């Protein structure tokens, strides 16, 4: 799947705790920190202790493993995102994905699939 996505755009991915590493053609970490157009984005499979990010200048924290889409703010991290799950229905009635746009402004959208 990642190879197919990479034909469309650059892809950074983390492994889920239930993912079998042998399912991937390359090793994926459980978390990573990215610099995307000057924004520092932390990507974690499970939501870490948010207070652990105080003073680390993280602009966006993307975490999952809840299957519930969320957009939150905190003192430690300005924007906390959980995209939900494309395969598990939530209160939205269908699975969800999230679009994150990092430009002069940070925009995020939850979309039903």
C-alpha positions as CSV (number, residue, x, y, z in Angstrom):
1,X,0.0,0.0,0.0
2,X,2.8,2.5,0.9
3,X,4.4,1.9,-2.5
4,X,1.2,2.7,-4.2
5,X,0.7,5.9,-2.2
6,X,4.3,6.9,-3.0
7,X,3.4,7.1,-6.7
8,X,1.1,10.0,-5.8
9,X,3.2,11.9,-3.3
10,X,6.0,11.5,-0.7
11,X,4.9,9.2,2.2
12,X,6.0,9.1,5.8
13,X,4.5,6.3,7.9
14,X,4.6,4.8,11.3
15,X,3.7,1.2,12.3
16,X,0.7,0.5,14.4
17,X,1.0,-1.7,17.5
18,X,-1.1,-4.4,15.9
19,X,0.7,-4.3,12.6
20,X,2.8,-7.3,11.7
21,X,6.3,-6.0,10.7
22,X,6.5,-8.8,8.2
23,X,3.6,-7.3,6.3
24,X,5.9,-4.4,5.2
25,X,8.7,-4.3,2.7
26,X,10.6,-1.9,5.0
27,X,10.9,-1.4,8.7
28,X,8.5,1.3,10.1
29,X,9.0,3.0,13.4
30,X,6.3,3.4,16.0
31,X,6.9,7.2,16.0
32,X,8.8,9.9,14.2
33,X,9.4,13.6,14.2
34,X,9.1,15.4,10.8
35,X,9.9,18.9,9.7
36,X,7.3,19.8,7.1
37,X,7.6,23.3,5.6
38,X,9.0,24.6,8.8
39,X,6.4,23.0,11.0
40,X,7.5,20.3,13.5
41,X,5.1,17.4,13.3
42,X,5.3,14.5,15.8
43,X,3.6,11.3,14.5
44,X,2.9,8.5,17.0
45,X,0.9,5.4,16.8
46,X,-0.5,5.8,20.3
47,X,-1.1,9.1,22.0
48,X,2.0,9.8,24.2
49,X,1.9,11.8,27.4
50,X,1.2,15.3,26.0
51,X,3.0,17.0,28.8
52,X,6.2,15.3,27.6
53,X,6.2,17.7,24.6
54,X,6.4,20.9,26.7
55,X,9.3,23.0,25.6
56,X,10.0,20.8,22.5
57,X,8.4,23.3,20.1
58,X,6.1,20.7,18.4
59,X,3.5,22.4,16.2
60,X,1.3,19.4,15.5
61,X,1.0,16.0,17.2
62,X,-0.7,13.3,15.1
63,X,-1.5,10.1,17.0
64,X,-4.0,7.3,16.6
65,X,-4.9,3.9,17.9
66,X,-8.3,5.2,19.2
67,X,-10.3,4.9,16.0
68,X,-12.0,8.1,17.0
69,X,-11.4,11.2,15.0
70,X,-10.4,14.2,17.1
71,X,-9.0,17.8,16.8
72,X,-7.7,19.1,20.1
73,X,-5.5,21.9,21.4
74,X,-3.3,21.9,24.5
75,X,-0.8,24.1,26.2
76,X,2.1,21.7,25.4
77,X,1.2,21.1,21.7
78,X,-0.9,23.7,19.8
79,X,-2.7,21.1,17.6
80,X,-3.4,17.4,18.5
81,X,-4.9,15.3,15.7
82,X,-6.3,11.8,15.6
83,X,-7.5,10.8,12.2
84,X,-9.8,8.0,13.4
85,X,-9.8,4.9,11.2
86,X,-10.6,4.4,7.5
87,X,-11.9,0.9,8.3
88,X,-13.7,1.3,11.7
89,X,-17.0,3.2,11.7
90,X,-17.3,5.8,14.5
91,X,-20.1,8.1,15.6
92,X,-19.7,9.6,12.1
93,X,-21.3,6.5,10.7
94,X,-18.3,5.5,8.5
95,X,-14.6,5.3,8.7
96,X,-12.6,8.5,8.7
97,X,-9.3,9.9,7.4
98,X,-7.7,13.3,8.0
99,X,-6.3,15.9,5.6
100,X,-3.6,18.1,7.2
101,X,-2.5,21.1,5.2
102,X,0.7,22.9,6.3
103,X,1.1,26.3,4.6
104,X,1.1,29.8,6.0
105,X,-1.8,28.5,8.1
106,X,-2.3,25.0,9.5
107,X,-5.6,23.5,8.4
108,X,-7.0,20.0,9.2
109,X,-10.1,18.3,8.0
110,X,-11.8,15.1,9.1
111,X,-13.3,13.3,6.1
112,X,-15.7,10.3,6.0
113,X,-14.7,7.5,3.7
